Amino acid sequence: MDPSRRLFLKTAGAVTCGAAACVTGSAPAEAGPERHGGDAGSRFAMVIDLRRCIGCQACTVACSTENQVPLGDFRTLVNQYQVRDLDTPDAPPASFTLPRLCNHCDDPPCVAVCPVQATYQQKDGKVLIDADQCVGCAYCVQACPYDARFINPTTQTADKCTFCTHRVEAGLLPACVETCVGGARVFGDLKDPNSEINRLLTEAEGDVKVLRPEMETSPHVFYIGLDSRFQGKVEGQAALWILRDSQGHEIEGAES
């Protein structure tokens, strides 16, 4: 494809609900773009149980290897944070992990902004990209509320997590799920009442959250054990939070 057709843009970077509410309240928007491909009898999703995540990054490595992700870019990664308690500023910071990936929303803003319909959603809920159609304009990268997309420097097209659709169609689990040493990632079909993902969501009812619920995209990556303070932490780079007093001054001894 003629590179002159492409526009390269450099980008930098829930309300708590029960399992039943999360699933039944996430029906596709009737006025949304038409879905094509996939099996309408399934709705794939992922649960990340933060009680089991140890931040080992095995999922990140497995994804990069499986999908040949360029060095320095990620389809999934585990952000790691250290947070100091305002009440005990001299205590060692607590460590938190936040695995991140495309949320395969039921109302994905990335689909609506694509000028050539290269980004689309299958009937089974997976949001995918037709690389042959994509012109690399990066509109979808900017529209994603979860900072889960990037322009692949090799293909010069949009790239992101696909739930390893090539593996799922072959009856396999996504690479990140299969590799997770703590069993923190569970992938499955929400329309299958006997699926492991439905069992887990039911057992964790009341402790299921999503990232950026205020965006109302109906994301289908659910978190168990997510501290509500991290629901908006979706930028691509992890960082140490600096605690400040009521006047905005950095607490003495806080790390930068």
One Martini backbone bead per residue (centre of mass of N, CA, C, O) as a GRO file, in nm:
protein
  256
    1MET     BB    1   0.098   0.035   0.020
    2ASP     BB    2   0.074   0.362   0.007
    3PRO     BB    3   0.219   0.566   0.242
    4SER     BB    4   0.056   0.833   0.169
    5ARG     BB    5  -0.223   0.715   0.296
    6ARG     BB    6  -0.089   0.759   0.566
    7LEU     BB    7  -0.134   0.830   0.917
    8PHE     BB    8   0.096   0.930   1.156
    9LEU     BB    9   0.051   0.879   1.508
   10LYS     BB   10   0.171   0.979   1.810
   11THR     BB   11   0.116   0.789   2.106
   12ALA     BB   12   0.037   0.807   2.446
   13GLY     BB   13  -0.007   0.800   2.579
   14ALA     BB   14  -1.727   0.038   3.862
   15VAL     BB   15  -1.916  -0.013   3.888
   16THR     BB   16  -2.013  -0.219   4.110
   17CYS     BB   17  -2.098  -0.560   4.019
   18GLY     BB   18  -2.265  -0.816   3.949
   19ALA     BB   19  -2.254  -1.074   3.741
   20ALA     BB   20  -2.536  -1.053   3.620
   21ALA     BB   21  -2.523  -0.750   3.551
   22CYS     BB   22  -2.276  -0.757   3.364
   23VAL     BB   23  -2.403  -0.949   3.151
   24THR     BB   24  -2.706  -0.846   3.105
   25GLY     BB   25  -2.594  -0.528   3.072
   26SER     BB   26  -2.426  -0.610   2.770
   27ALA     BB   27  -2.576  -0.532   2.526
   28PRO     BB   28  -2.592  -0.453   2.221
   29ALA     BB   29  -2.612  -0.192   2.028
   30GLU     BB   30  -2.857  -0.135   1.799
   31ALA     BB   31  -2.701   0.121   1.646
   32GLY     BB   32  -2.470  -0.029   1.569
   33PRO     BB   33  -2.261  -0.185   1.399
   34GLU     BB   34  -2.234  -0.438   1.203
   35ARG     BB   35  -2.192  -0.769   1.243
   36HIS     BB   36  -1.917  -0.999   1.156
   37GLY     BB   37  -1.875  -1.294   1.215
   38GLY     BB   38  -1.896  -1.549   1.386
   39ASP     BB   39  -2.082  -1.663   1.677
   40ALA     BB   40  -2.390  -1.574   1.810
   41GLY     BB   41  -2.384  -1.810   2.041
   42SER     BB   42  -2.147  -1.625   2.142
   43ARG     BB   43  -1.963  -1.464   2.436
   44PHE     BB   44  -1.666  -1.338   2.478
   45ALA     BB   45  -1.446  -1.343   2.772
   46MET     BB   46  -1.270  -1.193   3.062
   47VAL     BB   47  -1.109  -1.292   3.363
   48ILE     BB   48  -0.939  -1.110   3.633
   49ASP     BB   49  -0.766  -1.239   3.913
   50LEU     BB   50  -0.597  -1.048   4.146
   51ARG     BB   51  -0.552  -1.274   4.368
   52ARG     BB   52  -0.347  -1.435   4.148
   53CYS     BB   53  -0.169  -1.215   4.064
   54ILE     BB   54   0.210  -1.174   4.033
   55GLY     BB   55   0.352  -1.007   3.796
   56CYS     BB   56   0.536  -1.191   3.579
   57GLN     BB   57   0.467  -1.155   3.252
   58ALA     BB   58   0.388  -1.416   3.094
   59CYS     BB   59   0.160  -1.302   2.920
   60THR     BB   60   0.326  -1.098   2.761
   61VAL     BB   61   0.525  -1.298   2.633
   62ALA     BB   62   0.321  -1.491   2.501
   63CYS     BB   63   0.187  -1.281   2.320
   64SER     BB   64   0.438  -1.179   2.166
   65THR     BB   65   0.508  -1.458   2.048
   66GLU     BB   66   0.239  -1.545   1.914
   67ASN     BB   67   0.199  -1.234   1.763
   68GLN     BB   68   0.452  -1.073   1.688
   69VAL     BB   69   0.531  -0.835   1.867
   70PRO     BB   70   0.676  -0.557   1.878
   71LEU     BB   71   0.920  -0.401   2.016
   72GLY     BB   72   0.754  -0.199   2.269
   73ASP     BB   73   0.491  -0.353   2.229
   74PHE     BB   74   0.135  -0.426   2.328
   75ARG     BB   75  -0.148  -0.634   2.390
   76THR     BB   76  -0.030  -0.710   2.671
   77LEU     BB   77  -0.012  -0.609   3.023
   78VAL     BB   78   0.154  -0.541   3.347
   79ASN     BB   79   0.089  -0.320   3.565
   80GLN     BB   80   0.298  -0.152   3.810
   81TYR     BB   81   0.243  -0.056   4.154
   82GLN     BB   82   0.312   0.204   4.400
   83VAL     BB   83   0.161   0.273   4.724
   84ARG     BB   84   0.103   0.529   4.941
   85ASP     BB   85   0.002   0.603   5.257
   86LEU     BB   86  -0.122   0.888   5.392
   87ASP     BB   87  -0.119   0.787   5.700
   88THR     BB   88   0.172   0.617   5.617
   89PRO     BB   89   0.443   0.756   5.468
   90ASP     BB   90   0.681   0.564   5.601
   91ALA     BB   91   0.580   0.333   5.466
   92PRO     BB   92   0.587   0.097   5.263
   93PRO     BB   93   0.493   0.034   4.963
   94ALA     BB   94   0.238  -0.088   4.784
   95SER     BB   95   0.155  -0.354   4.569
   96PHE     BB   96   0.033  -0.345   4.224
   97THR     BB   97  -0.174  -0.502   3.975
   98LEU     BB   98  -0.253  -0.442   3.602
   99PRO     BB   99  -0.404  -0.595   3.372
  100ARG     BB  100  -0.395  -0.535   3.007
  101LEU     BB  101  -0.647  -0.488   2.743
  102CYS     BB  102  -0.866  -0.548   2.535
  103ASN     BB  103  -1.230  -0.524   2.602
  104HIS     BB  104  -1.442  -0.606   2.400
  105CYS     BB  105  -1.678  -0.431   2.348
  106ASP     BB  106  -2.021  -0.367   2.286
  107ASP     BB  107  -1.935  -0.038   2.257
  108PRO     BB  108  -1.705   0.038   2.033
  109PRO     BB  109  -1.538   0.327   1.941
  110CYS     BB  110  -1.339   0.213   1.722
  111VAL     BB  111  -1.552   0.137   1.507
  112ALA     BB  112  -1.691   0.417   1.451
  113VAL     BB  113  -1.409   0.574   1.350
  114CYS     BB  114  -1.361   0.402   1.111
  115PRO     BB  115  -1.329   0.494   0.769
  116VAL     BB  116  -1.291   0.165   0.652
  117GLN     BB  117  -1.383  -0.077   0.837
  118ALA     BB  118  -1.140  -0.240   0.978
  119THR     BB  119  -1.294  -0.214   1.231
  120TYR     BB  120  -1.456  -0.489   1.402
  121GLN     BB  121  -1.739  -0.700   1.494
  122GLN     BB  122  -1.828  -0.986   1.610
  123LYS     BB  123  -2.085  -1.195   1.713
  124ASP     BB  124  -1.886  -1.289   1.968
  125GLY     BB  125  -1.738  -0.985   2.041
  126LYS     BB  126  -1.493  -0.961   1.882
  127VAL     BB  127  -1.237  -0.730   1.822
  128LEU     BB  128  -1.119  -0.641   1.498
  129ILE     BB  129  -0.860  -0.638   1.229
  130ASP     BB  130  -0.817  -0.535   0.895
  131ALA     BB  131  -0.510  -0.503   0.759
  132ASP     BB  132  -0.590  -0.467   0.452
  133GLN     BB  133  -0.778  -0.205   0.522
  134CYS     BB  134  -0.588  -0.053   0.681
  135VAL     BB  135  -0.442   0.301   0.701
  136GLY     BB  136  -0.316   0.417   0.978
  137CYS     BB  137  -0.471   0.673   1.123
  138ALA     BB  138  -0.543   0.629   1.449
  139TYR     BB  139  -0.835   0.674   1.551
  140CYS     BB  140  -0.865   0.419   1.732
  141VAL     BB  141  -0.640   0.485   1.929
  142GLN     BB  142  -0.779   0.746   2.037
  143ALA     BB  143  -1.068   0.613   2.112
  144CYS     BB  144  -0.950   0.438   2.320
  145PRO     BB  145  -1.007   0.415   2.675
  146TYR     BB  146  -0.751   0.179   2.725
  147ASP     BB  147  -0.484   0.186   2.574
  148ALA     BB  148  -0.496  -0.088   2.348
  149ARG     BB  149  -0.354   0.065   2.107
  150PHE     BB  150  -0.152   0.045   1.798
  151ILE     BB  151   0.106   0.114   1.573
  152ASN     BB  152   0.253  -0.090   1.363
  153PRO     BB  153   0.580  -0.058   1.243
  154THR     BB  154   0.566  -0.291   1.029
  155THR     BB  155   0.257  -0.261   0.905
  156GLN     BB  156   0.110   0.019   0.954
  157THR     BB  157  -0.111  -0.082   1.161
  158ALA     BB  158  -0.342  -0.169   1.356
  159ASP     BB  159  -0.317  -0.292   1.703
  160LYS     BB  160  -0.416  -0.585   1.908
  161CYS     BB  161  -0.612  -0.759   2.085
  162THR     BB  162  -0.797  -1.088   1.989
  163PHE     BB  163  -0.817  -1.336   2.177
  164CYS     BB  164  -0.684  -1.533   1.997
  165THR     BB  165  -0.873  -1.625   1.751
  166HIS     BB  166  -0.700  -1.853   1.617
  167ARG     BB  167  -0.718  -2.035   1.874
  168VAL     BB  168  -1.020  -2.045   1.937
  169GLU     BB  169  -1.100  -2.171   1.654
  170ALA     BB  170  -0.911  -2.433   1.752
  171GLY     BB  171  -0.979  -2.481   2.074
  172LEU     BB  172  -0.815  -2.264   2.222
  173LEU     BB  173  -0.641  -2.066   2.422
  174PRO     BB  174  -0.518  -1.800   2.504
  175ALA     BB  175  -0.192  -1.742   2.567
  176CYS     BB  176  -0.223  -1.591   2.842
  177VAL     BB  177  -0.396  -1.812   2.979
  178GLU     BB  178  -0.211  -2.064   2.940
  179THR     BB  179   0.044  -1.912   3.098
  180CYS     BB  180  -0.080  -1.859   3.365
  181VAL     BB  181   0.051  -1.946   3.675
  182GLY     BB  182  -0.209  -1.844   3.866
  183GLY     BB  183  -0.493  -1.842   3.721
  184ALA     BB  184  -0.607  -1.536   3.658
  185ARG     BB  185  -0.704  -1.627   3.373
  186VAL     BB  186  -1.038  -1.625   3.226
  187PHE     BB  187  -1.187  -1.794   2.949
  188GLY     BB  188  -1.511  -1.739   2.776
  189ASP     BB  189  -1.862  -1.821   2.760
  190LEU     BB  190  -2.143  -1.645   2.856
  191LYS     BB  191  -2.362  -1.844   2.705
  192ASP     BB  192  -2.238  -2.058   2.898
  193PRO     BB  193  -2.357  -2.180   3.196
  194ASN     BB  194  -2.093  -2.395   3.233
  195SER     BB  195  -1.877  -2.201   3.251
  196GLU     BB  196  -1.607  -2.081   3.419
  197ILE     BB  197  -1.673  -1.778   3.398
  198ASN     BB  198  -1.956  -1.795   3.525
  199ARG     BB  199  -1.874  -1.916   3.793
  200LEU     BB  200  -1.683  -1.688   3.883
  201LEU     BB  201  -1.885  -1.451   3.868
  202THR     BB  202  -2.081  -1.569   4.074
  203GLU     BB  203  -1.885  -1.602   4.319
  204ALA     BB  204  -1.794  -1.276   4.282
  205GLU     BB  205  -2.028  -1.134   4.368
  206GLY     BB  206  -1.952  -0.783   4.430
  207ASP     BB  207  -1.630  -0.811   4.290
  208VAL     BB  208  -1.701  -0.675   4.010
  209LYS     BB  209  -1.505  -0.510   3.759
  210VAL     BB  210  -1.430  -0.224   3.555
  211LEU     BB  211  -1.300  -0.020   3.331
  212ARG     BB  212  -1.424   0.274   3.284
  213PRO     BB  213  -1.751   0.296   3.335
  214GLU     BB  214  -1.815   0.594   3.232
  215MET     BB  215  -1.802   0.512   2.914
  216GLU     BB  216  -2.015   0.290   2.831
  217THR     BB  217  -1.888   0.012   2.664
  218SER     BB  218  -1.909  -0.269   2.774
  219PRO     BB  219  -1.691  -0.443   2.896
  220HIS     BB  220  -1.515  -0.788   2.858
  221VAL     BB  221  -1.327  -0.718   3.110
  222PHE     BB  222  -1.295  -0.867   3.421
  223TYR     BB  223  -1.261  -0.784   3.774
  224ILE     BB  224  -1.105  -0.929   4.061
  225GLY     BB  225  -0.991  -0.726   4.315
  226LEU     BB  226  -1.035  -0.427   4.238
  227ASP     BB  227  -0.928  -0.130   4.298
  228SER     BB  228  -1.100   0.161   4.249
  229ARG     BB  229  -0.837   0.341   4.199
  230PHE     BB  230  -0.778   0.163   3.911
  231GLN     BB  231  -1.010   0.216   3.694
  232GLY     BB  232  -0.832   0.469   3.549
  233LYS     BB  233  -0.560   0.292   3.493
  234VAL     BB  234  -0.476   0.300   3.132
  235GLU     BB  235  -0.202   0.355   3.086
  236GLY     BB  236   0.095   0.226   2.942
  237GLN     BB  237   0.240   0.335   3.209
  238ALA     BB  238   0.381   0.279   3.487
  239ALA     BB  239   0.366   0.403   3.837
  240LEU     BB  240   0.437   0.608   4.101
  241TRP     BB  241   0.256   0.720   4.348
  242ILE     BB  242   0.198   1.047   4.466
  243LEU     BB  243   0.154   1.179   4.769
  244ARG     BB  244  -0.067   1.438   4.885
  245ASP     BB  245  -0.173   1.697   5.026
  246SER     BB  246  -0.430   1.930   5.046
  247GLN     BB  247  -0.213   2.143   4.897
  248GLY     BB  248  -0.021   1.952   4.695
  249HIS     BB  249   0.206   1.839   4.861
  250GLU     BB  250   0.463   1.649   4.893
  251ILE     BB  251   0.538   1.382   5.063
  252GLU     BB  252   0.773   1.310   5.263
  253GLY     BB  253   0.949   1.035   5.102
  254ALA     BB  254   0.838   1.024   4.837
  255GLU     BB  255   0.847   0.878   4.540
  256SER     BB  256   0.946   0.926   4.174
   0.00000   0.00000   0.00000
